[in-house]
Amino acid sequence: MVEHSGLDIMCLNKYGPGSSSSSSSSSDAEKKLFSKLKVSLTKKYPQKNAETLSAQYGTNLLLIGVSVMLALAQHGPAVREEHLLTFITVLMLVQLVWMLCYMIRRERARSPVPERDAHAGTSWIRGGLTMLALLSLIMDAFRIGHFVGYHSCISAVFGVYPIVHVLHTISQVHFLWFHIKDVIKKYETFERFGVIHAVFTNLLLWCNGVMSEAEHFLNNHSGRLTALGYVNISKVELEPHCNCTTSVCSIFSTSLYYLYPFNIEYHIFVSAMLFVMWKNIGRTLDRHSNRKRPSTRSLGLVLLGPLLGLLALASSVTVLVVYLIHMEKSEQTREAAISMFYYYGVVMLACMCGASSAGLLVYRLEDWSMDTVPNPSRTLDTELLLGSSLGSWLMSWCSVVAAAAAGQNSPNFRWTCLVYSLLLVLEKCVQNLFIVESLYRRRREDESRPEIFSITAPYDGIVNRAYETQDKRIAPLDTEPNENRPSLALKNADGPAVNRLNVKAGRKRQILKNITIFLFMCNISLWILPAFGCRPQYDNALEQETFGFSIWTTVLNVAIPMNLFYRMHSVASLFEVFRKV
């Protein structure tokens, strides 16, 4: 026992206090390393990882749908339209389940009211989207009527899809009205995947609408070319191969394509709003910059801009009607209609360039500072303006190359097309500058709020302490010699000089409001023309001879939807500028 005890003591001396302290220190170091690793894995990276992973999920979701659409565009037997509609219907049902879970969780939550981004989804944008949604519901009613007429020879998916789309539209509009401003701070990863799923579901619905509308327009274009003697252009049969059981099937199928532009704009704007909500997840809002600022309500002498804008809108409707009528007639009337469009476009774009340049000049004369506070909604507006301009710029430069390379037998509108294309590039550049600078300008009221009244007392060598306050809100005592008689002056803090500056500032605001309304109406006009069939880029044969039919139609199928979105997004941005000025 003693020997064992001695051995134990020796062992304890060998592996005793020094050894135990070193092992405990190493274990403490391991615990600290593990805690640091745990903190770094749980606090710094998951938000960015979840954002990246959800973005990759949404992108691949979009690419799957686009792949099916590209296979469907060949009209082969392997992939049919009902396959694509089934895929999109499943995505809409998943989004419906997510929105329902989100709203139920919000209702059951006993926590205080969640933070809300005042700049995301303003009331007028949601009101405009509601109007577009109503037109989309009418289009779904026409789809259901079309399915009822042909139900004996088409798949049941063509009837299920519009019904699910109706539920999806109604639920989504409700979600946008009451939850689009929410800044999500709980279940961030799950909610981030749900929001990005909704973003790319609406993008796929937008792509589907663009493809269907472009196919319909190309079919009509091929029919016109066939009537003019181009017999090698094939026409795709879009109607089912059976008789309709009702007498209004042709009305339903024809009316659908007049409602497609509104449905397309609805889904792309919903995608943009939901993307802002996705960027706001986990965001810490700045209290000062998140305040909702009241819009200016005085219109003043805002007459010239609305009058010129209404004139531009009426001219656009006239050009649209004349163009569509003359396209169905002889070759001479077609060339006359195309020349008319280019002359109208040159005048319109030149006026828009002048108006945007005048607005930029007014800003150069102003002393408003720039607002650099982070704002996901404003950042997205800027990026969408620049990104959607790419399609129109590509189309314009292709037209410039085609007009410059055309031979002597080129049509009479060759040089007019060249000028129109160059002005289209310049107009977008100048208008983008005007809109972006307007959105980033800080209001004069936000920079400083001067005191309305100030009290000044004359100084006769005796200081009246009654006019002194500790918070120094009263103006400092005047040290300059005054009249000997004491007086108490109550005056406006702005003074006559500042009043004159305010008058000048008011005139500048009136100029900016007139410019903004004019550009607002002009962008609506330039949206109406291509949206309802006035597309001379298909009909002038100038670019088609240079690039070929397949390449040029591919460019147009990409560029025209982007141009339509640019015009509508410019309308929304200019209305925001009008409220801010």
Secondary structure by P-SEA (a helix, b strand, c coil): caaaaaaaaaaaaaccaaaaaaaaaaaaaaaaaaaaaaaaaccccaaaaaaaaaaaaaaaaaaaaaaaaaaaaaccccccaaaaaaaaaaaaaaaaaaaaaaaaaaaaccccccccccccccaaaaaaaaaaaaaaaaaaaaaaaaaaaccccccaaaaaaaaaaaaaaaaaaaaaacccccccccaaaaaaaaaaaaaaaaaaaaaaaaaaaaaaaaaaaaaaaaaaccccbbbbbcccccccccccaaaaaaacccaaaaaaaaaaaaaaaaaaaaaacccccccccccccccccccccccaaaaaaaaaaaaaaaaaaaaaaaccccaaaaaaaaaaaaaaaaaaaaaaaaaaaaaaaaaaaccbbbbccccaaaaaaaaaaaaaaaaaaaaaaaaaaaaaacccccccaaaaaaaaaaaaaaaaaaaaaaaaaaaaccccccccccccbbbbbbbcccccccccccccccccccccccccbbbbbbbbcccaaaaaaaaaaaaaaaaaaaaaaaaaaaaaaaaaaaaaccccccccccccccccaaaaaaaaaacaaaaaaaaaaaaaaaaaaaaac
